[in-house]
Amino acid sequence: MSETTLSSPARYRPLVFGVTRVELRGDDGGTQYLKADQPLGDYAARMTDRLLHWAQVAPERTFMARRIKHADGSSGDWRHISYAEALASARSIGQALLDRGLNAERPVAILSENDLEHALMALGCMYVGIPFCPVSPAYSTVSQDYDKLRHVLDTLTPGLVFASDAGRYGKAIAATVGPDVEVAINSVAAHAQLERAVTTFDQLVATKATAAVDAAMQATGPDTIVKFLFTSGSTKLPKAVINTQRMWCANQQQMRQSMPVLAQQPLVLIDWLPWNHTFGGNHNVGMTIYNGGTLYIDDGKPTPALMAETLRNLREIAPTVYFNVPTGFEAIAHAMKTDDALRKNLLSRVQMFFYAGAALAQPVWDSLHQTQEAEVGERIVMGTGLGMTESGPFGIFVTSPDVRAGDLGVPTPGLELKLVPVDGKIEVRYRGPNITPGYWRAPEATQESLDDEGFFCTGDAVAWIDKNNVHKGLKFDGRIAEDFKLGTGTFVSVGPLRAKIIAAGAPYVQDAVLTGINLKEVGALIFTTAACRTLSGLGPEASLKEVLESAPVQARFQKLLDDLASTATGSASRIARAHLMSDPPSIDKGEVTDKGSINQRAVLKHRDALVQALHDGSLPFTIQPQKDKQ
C-alpha cells in the first residue's frame, strides 16, 4: 500500500494519508472514471470473524462502555463490556433468536437509542445471521402519527421488536406492533407498562448457547444480510438499504487503507452518533469491531440541552480519533476557548478529527485550529469526505492536511467513481464491493438507482479541487436534485450558494434552504445557531422567535444580505429576500436527519405556504438587501 505523509505550511500533528494518487480515464468533455492508484487489500469475509479475533487476542479489552444511569436521571461511572463478554452475550442472544425461528423475512427491529443492550442485541443477530434494523428513535418518541414507524415495520415484517425502555417506546409499540409479534424490553416492569406479555433482555442473554449457534455463524458469509438501514426520506417514504457482510467488511478495509491511523494504535472513540444512521452504526461501530477498538457511548448530543454531557465526557475520555457533525464541532470550538480541562484532555492524544453530515463553516474550522495551536503547538487534521448509506458509507477521503470547507478528496481503494455530466454539473456515481446490493423488498427502486454500467447514482455533484492536479481530488458541488431554475430560466446552484451563506454568516448561521423555484429571484430560509441569543442581548427566558426578531439580530442579518448582494454576479447568486427560522427543521417530516443534515426538498415541501409568503411580501420580518428597499 502506498502511504505518504504530506507536509503543510502550518504544523500538523503527524497523520499518514493512505491514498494520495489516482488513476483517471475518459474524455475531459464527457464521462470520466476515477479510482485510487492502489488495489483494495484482503478483508474479512464477515464482521463476526473480527469479533472472534479480538475476543481471543484481547478478551479483557473494553469493547464498549456507557455511563450507569440512576433512577433520578443522573449518570455515574462507566459500565464496561469486554470483548469476551460481548462474544458470550452475542452467542446467548443468538441462540434465543434461533429458537424463535427468525430470519431475513422475520428480522429483529430495534427501537432504542445507543446503549449496551442495543449493541449486544445487534451482535447476537449478526452472529447467527439474522438481520436487524435499528429504527430511528424519532419515529417512536417524536412522531405523533407513527406513520414512518408503521412504514418501517410493514417493510420489515419483524418477528421480534426490541425496545430499550418501555416508558419511552411503549406508546409507539402499542400503536404499531401487532399482538402476533414478540416484544422484548430491557425492563422487568415492562409487563404492566405495555399491558402485553413481553420478554426481558435478561431472559434473552440468559439463554444457554448450543452448537447450533456456532453452526449458524459458520453458515453465514459475504452475502449474508447483517442489517437494514433506512434512508432518512424526503418527499418519499424511507427505503431499507440492505447491508451485507461483504459491504461492511470491504468498507472497513477501505477505511483502514485511506486512514491508516485506525490500525496504528489501540482505537478509542467517544461517540454519540445514532446507530440507525450509517455514520454512527456502520462507520464508527464497524470501525470499533474491525480494529479491536473501544467505543464509549456518549449520551450527549449537539443540542443546547445535551451538549454539556458531551463536553463532560470529553473532559474524561481522551479519544484517539474523534467524529462529529458540524453543530457538534461548533459547540466544541466555542467551549474550548475557555475550558482548560476540555482542551487538555481532548487534544492529549487525538490524531484526527472528522466531520460529516453537513457543511462545516470555515470560521469554526479556523477557531479549532487556533485553539489547538495555542494549547499543543500544532493543528489536528480535520478529515472529511463523501459517502452515503448505500456506500457503507465511506467512499471518498481527503489526501492531505490542507483541507478547506467543501473538499472531499479521492476515492478509497476498490471503489470506482464515474463522473457524469448532468445539467451543467458533474454527478458522482459509485461501483465497488462496499455498495449495497439494493433496497429491501423494493426491486424497482433498486433498478432505478443503478445506471447501465451498474454504477450507483448518488445525485451528489462534484468538481475538481484543482483541474490541473487531479490527485488533489474532488470538492462538493451540491445536489443535482436541489438545483433549480428561476422563472427566467437561470439555473441556481444550491450547494455553493448555501455554503457561501453559511461562511459569510458565521458564527450565526447553521444552515440555509434556498427558495425561488420558477420565481424571479432567490430567497433563503435561514436556520441560526445559539450565538444569535448572545447577539440579541436577551435573557434565557426569551423565545427563539423573540431572539431572531430582535433589532441586533435583524441588523446583523441585514448586513449579511447587503454583503452577499454586493458580491453577487447575477440573479442566480443573489439572495433577494431571507427569513430567520424560529421553527427548527423537523426530523419527523424528513427535513433534517438525526445527524443534522438539512433536506432542501423536504423543507420546501412542508413549508410551501411560508415560502410563498416570503416571495409575495406578506411574511413579517423578511430581510432584503438595502438597495431593494430604495
Backbone hydrogen bonds, N-H to C=O, Kabsch-Sander energy under -0.5 kcal/mol:
donor,donor_aa,acceptor,acceptor_aa,energy
3,E,1,M,-0.6
4,T,17,F,-1.9
6,L,4,T,-0.7
12,Y,10,A,-0.5
13,R,379,R,-3.1
17,F,4,T,-1.5
18,G,16,V,-0.5
18,G,258,S,-1.6
23,E,35,K,-3.1
25,R,33,Y,-2.2
27,D,31,T,-1.0
30,G,27,D,-1.5
32,Q,419,L,-1.9
33,Y,25,R,-3.0
34,L,417,L,-2.5
35,K,23,E,-1.9
37,D,21,R,-1.8
49,D,46,R,-1.2
50,R,46,R,-0.6
50,R,47,M,-0.7
51,L,47,M,-1.7
52,L,48,T,-2.6
53,H,49,D,-2.2
54,W,50,R,-2.3
55,A,51,L,-2.1
56,Q,52,L,-1.3
57,V,53,H,-2.6
58,A,54,W,-2.2
61,R,58,A,-1.3
63,F,81,I,-2.9
64,M,81,I,-1.5
65,A,295,L,-1.8
66,R,79,R,-1.8
68,I,77,D,-3.0
70,H,74,S,-3.2
73,G,70,H,-2.0
76,G,68,I,-2.4
79,R,66,R,-3.2
80,H,78,W,-0.6
81,I,64,M,-2.6
83,Y,61,R,-1.8
84,A,59,P,-2.3
86,A,82,S,-2.5
87,L,83,Y,-2.3
88,A,84,A,-2.2
89,S,85,E,-2.5
90,A,86,A,-2.4
91,R,87,L,-2.2
92,S,88,A,-1.9
93,I,89,S,-2.9
94,G,90,A,-2.5
95,Q,91,R,-2.0
96,A,92,S,-2.0
97,L,93,I,-2.2
98,L,94,G,-2.4
99,D,95,Q,-2.5
100,R,96,A,-0.7
100,R,97,L,-0.5
101,G,98,L,-1.7
102,L,97,L,-1.6
103,N,106,R,-0.9
106,R,103,N,-0.7
108,V,131,P,-2.0
109,A,160,L,-2.3
110,I,133,C,-2.9
111,L,109,A,-0.6
111,L,162,F,-3.8
112,S,110,I,-0.9
112,S,135,V,-0.6
119,A,115,D,-2.1
120,L,116,L,-2.4
121,M,117,E,-2.6
122,A,118,H,-2.3
123,L,119,A,-2.2
124,G,120,L,-2.4
125,C,121,M,-2.2
126,M,122,A,-2.6
127,Y,123,L,-2.6
128,V,124,G,-1.3
129,G,125,C,-0.7
129,G,126,M,-0.8
130,I,125,C,-2.4
132,F,226,V,-1.3
133,C,108,V,-2.1
135,V,110,I,-2.6
135,V,133,C,-0.7
139,Y,136,S,-1.5
140,S,137,P,-1.5
141,T,137,P,-2.8
142,V,138,A,-1.8
143,S,138,A,-2.3
150,R,146,Y,-2.6
151,H,147,D,-2.2
152,V,148,K,-2.4
153,L,149,L,-2.6
154,D,150,R,-2.9
155,T,151,H,-2.1
156,L,152,V,-2.2
157,T,153,L,-2.8
159,G,107,P,-2.4
160,L,107,P,-1.3
161,V,182,E,-2.6
162,F,109,A,-2.9
162,F,160,L,-0.5
163,A,184,A,-2.7
164,S,111,L,-1.6
169,Y,165,D,-2.3
170,G,166,A,-2.0
173,I,169,Y,-2.5
174,A,170,G,-2.6
175,A,171,K,-1.5
176,T,172,A,-1.5
177,V,173,I,-2.7
178,G,176,T,-0.6
181,V,178,G,-1.6
182,E,159,G,-1.2
184,A,161,V,-2.8
185,I,199,T,-2.7
186,N,163,A,-1.4
187,S,185,I,-1.4
190,A,187,S,-0.9
191,H,188,V,-0.5
193,Q,189,A,-1.4
194,L,190,A,-2.6
195,E,191,H,-1.5
196,R,191,H,-0.9
199,T,183,V,-2.6
201,F,185,I,-1.6
204,L,200,T,-1.5
205,V,201,F,-2.5
206,A,202,D,-1.2
207,T,204,L,-1.3
209,A,207,T,-0.5
213,V,210,T,-1.4
214,D,210,T,-0.7
215,A,211,A,-2.0
216,A,212,A,-2.3
217,M,213,V,-2.1
218,Q,214,D,-2.3
219,A,215,A,-1.2
220,T,216,A,-0.5
220,T,217,M,-1.4
224,T,221,G,-1.8
226,V,243,N,-2.9
227,K,243,N,-1.5
228,F,132,F,-2.1
229,L,241,V,-1.9
231,T,239,K,-2.5
241,V,229,L,-2.8
241,V,239,K,-0.8
242,I,240,A,-0.5
242,I,438,G,-2.4
243,N,227,K,-2.2
244,T,242,I,-0.5
245,Q,224,T,-2.0
246,R,222,P,-2.9
248,W,244,T,-2.2
249,C,245,Q,-2.8
250,A,246,R,-2.8
251,N,247,M,-1.7
252,Q,248,W,-1.8
253,Q,249,C,-2.1
254,Q,250,A,-2.3
255,M,251,N,-2.1
256,R,252,Q,-2.0
257,Q,253,Q,-1.9
258,S,254,Q,-2.3
259,M,255,M,-3.1
262,L,259,M,-2.2
263,A,260,P,-1.8
264,Q,261,V,-0.8
265,Q,261,V,-0.6
269,L,294,T,-3.0
271,D,296,Y,-2.5
277,H,274,P,-1.4
280,G,274,P,-0.7
281,G,274,P,-0.8
281,G,277,H,-3.0
282,N,278,T,-1.5
283,H,278,T,-2.9
284,N,279,F,-1.6
285,V,280,G,-1.7
286,G,282,N,-1.1
287,M,283,H,-1.4
288,T,284,N,-1.8
289,I,285,V,-2.2
290,Y,286,G,-3.0
291,N,287,M,-1.8
292,G,288,T,-0.6
292,G,289,I,-0.8
293,G,288,T,-2.6
294,T,267,L,-2.4
295,L,63,F,-2.2
296,Y,269,L,-3.2
296,Y,294,T,-0.6
297,I,65,A,-3.3
297,I,295,L,-0.6
298,D,271,D,-2.7
299,D,297,I,-0.7
303,T,301,K,-2.5
306,L,303,T,-0.5
307,M,303,T,-2.4
309,E,306,L,-0.8
310,T,306,L,-1.2
311,L,307,M,-2.4
312,R,308,A,-2.2
313,N,309,E,-2.4
314,L,310,T,-2.3
315,R,311,L,-1.3
316,E,312,R,-0.6
316,E,313,N,-1.0
317,I,313,N,-3.4
318,A,316,E,-0.6
320,T,268,V,-2.2
321,V,268,V,-1.1
322,Y,352,M,-2.4
324,N,354,F,-2.0
328,G,325,V,-0.8
329,F,325,V,-2.1
330,E,326,P,-2.4
331,A,327,T,-1.8
332,I,328,G,-2.3
333,A,329,F,-2.8
334,H,330,E,-2.0
335,A,331,A,-2.4
336,M,332,I,-2.6
337,K,333,A,-0.6
337,K,334,H,-0.8
338,T,335,A,-1.4
339,D,335,A,-1.8
340,D,338,T,-0.9
343,R,339,D,-2.1
344,K,340,D,-2.5
345,N,341,A,-2.3
346,L,342,L,-2.5
347,L,343,R,-1.9
348,S,345,N,-1.1
350,V,346,L,-0.5
351,Q,320,T,-4.1
352,M,320,T,-0.7
353,F,381,V,-2.8
354,F,322,Y,-1.8
355,Y,383,G,-1.9
356,A,324,N,-0.9
361,A,359,A,-0.6
364,V,361,A,-0.8
365,W,361,A,-1.8
366,D,362,Q,-3.0
367,S,363,P,-2.1
368,L,364,V,-2.2
369,H,365,W,-2.0
370,Q,366,D,-2.3
371,T,367,S,-2.2
372,Q,368,L,-2.4
373,E,369,H,-2.5
374,A,370,Q,-1.9
375,E,371,T,-2.1
376,V,372,Q,-3.0
377,G,372,Q,-0.7
377,G,373,E,-1.1
378,E,372,Q,-0.8
379,R,11,R,-2.8
381,V,379,R,-0.5
383,G,353,F,-3.7
383,G,381,V,-0.8
386,L,396,I,-1.4
388,M,393,P,-0.9
391,S,388,M,-1.9
392,G,389,T,-1.2
395,G,386,L,-0.9
396,I,386,L,-2.0
397,F,410,V,-2.4
398,V,384,T,-1.5
403,V,401,P,-2.5
407,D,404,R,-2.5
408,L,474,L,-2.8
409,G,474,L,-2.3
410,V,397,F,-2.6
412,T,395,G,-2.4
415,L,412,T,-1.9
416,E,414,G,-0.5
416,E,431,R,-2.8
417,L,34,L,-3.2
418,K,429,R,-2.2
419,L,32,Q,-3.2
419,L,417,L,-0.5
420,V,418,K,-0.7
420,V,427,E,-2.8
422,V,425,K,-3.2
425,K,422,V,-2.2
427,E,420,V,-3.1
427,E,425,K,-0.6
428,V,460,D,-2.3
429,R,418,K,-1.9
430,Y,456,F,-1.9
431,R,416,E,-1.5
435,I,432,G,-1.5
436,T,390,E,-2.6
440,W,240,A,-2.8
442,A,439,Y,-1.6
446,T,442,A,-2.1
447,Q,443,P,-2.4
448,E,444,E,-2.3
449,S,445,A,-1.1
449,S,446,T,-0.6
450,L,447,Q,-1.1
451,D,455,F,-2.2
454,G,451,D,-1.8
456,F,430,Y,-3.7
457,C,449,S,-3.3
458,T,428,V,-1.0
458,T,456,F,-0.7
461,A,478,G,-3.3
462,V,426,I,-2.6
463,A,475,K,-2.1
465,I,473,G,-2.4
466,D,473,G,-0.5
469,N,466,D,-2.1
472,K,469,N,-1.7
473,G,470,V,-1.2
474,L,409,G,-3.0
475,K,463,A,-3.0
476,F,406,G,-3.2
477,D,461,A,-3.1
480,I,459,G,-3.0
482,E,479,R,-0.7
483,D,479,R,-1.3
484,F,492,V,-1.3
486,L,490,T,-2.7
487,G,519,L,-4.5
489,G,486,L,-2.2
492,V,484,F,-3.6
493,S,491,F,-0.6
494,V,492,V,-1.0
497,L,493,S,-1.4
498,R,494,V,-3.0
499,A,495,G,-2.4
500,K,496,P,-1.8
501,I,497,L,-1.9
502,I,498,R,-2.3
503,A,499,A,-2.4
504,A,500,K,-2.6
505,G,501,I,-2.1
506,A,503,A,-0.9
508,Y,505,G,-2.3
510,Q,508,Y,-0.5
510,Q,527,F,-2.6
511,D,527,F,-1.8
513,V,525,L,-2.4
515,T,523,G,-2.3
518,N,485,K,-2.9
519,L,516,G,-2.5
522,V,574,R,-0.7
523,G,515,T,-1.9
524,A,577,R,-1.6
525,L,513,V,-2.8
526,I,524,A,-0.6
526,I,579,H,-2.7
527,F,511,D,-2.6
527,F,525,L,-0.5
528,T,526,I,-0.5
529,T,508,Y,-1.8
532,C,529,T,-1.5
533,R,530,A,-1.3
534,T,530,A,-0.8
535,L,531,A,-2.0
536,S,532,C,-2.2
537,G,533,R,-1.1
537,G,534,T,-0.5
538,L,533,R,-0.6
542,A,539,G,-1.6
547,V,543,S,-2.2
548,L,544,L,-2.7
549,E,545,K,-1.7
550,S,546,E,-0.5
550,S,547,V,-1.0
554,Q,550,S,-2.5
555,A,551,A,-2.6
556,R,552,P,-2.0
557,F,553,V,-2.2
558,Q,554,Q,-1.9
559,K,555,A,-2.1
560,L,556,R,-1.7
561,L,557,F,-2.3
562,D,558,Q,-2.3
563,D,559,K,-2.9
564,L,560,L,-2.6
565,A,561,L,-2.4
566,S,562,D,-1.9
567,T,563,D,-0.8
567,T,564,L,-0.7
568,A,564,L,-0.7
568,A,565,A,-0.6
573,S,570,G,-1.3
574,R,571,S,-0.7
575,I,573,S,-0.5
576,A,522,V,-2.7
576,A,574,R,-0.9
577,R,522,V,-0.8
578,A,623,I,-2.1
579,H,524,A,-2.0
581,M,526,I,-3.0
582,S,580,L,-0.6
587,I,585,P,-0.5
590,G,587,I,-1.6
591,E,586,S,-2.3
592,V,586,S,-0.9
593,T,597,S,-1.5
596,G,593,T,-1.6
598,I,596,G,-0.5
599,N,591,E,-2.8
600,Q,598,I,-0.7
603,V,599,N,-2.2
604,L,600,Q,-2.3
605,K,601,R,-2.0
606,H,602,A,-2.5
607,R,603,V,-1.6
608,D,605,K,-0.8
611,V,607,R,-2.3
612,Q,608,D,-2.5
613,A,609,A,-2.2
614,L,610,L,-2.3
615,H,611,V,-1.8
616,D,612,Q,-1.9
617,G,613,A,-0.7
618,S,613,A,-1.2
619,L,613,A,-1.3
622,T,619,L,-0.6
623,I,578,A,-3.0
628,D,625,P,-1.3
629,K,625,P,-0.7
629,K,626,Q,-1.2
630,Q,626,Q,-0.8
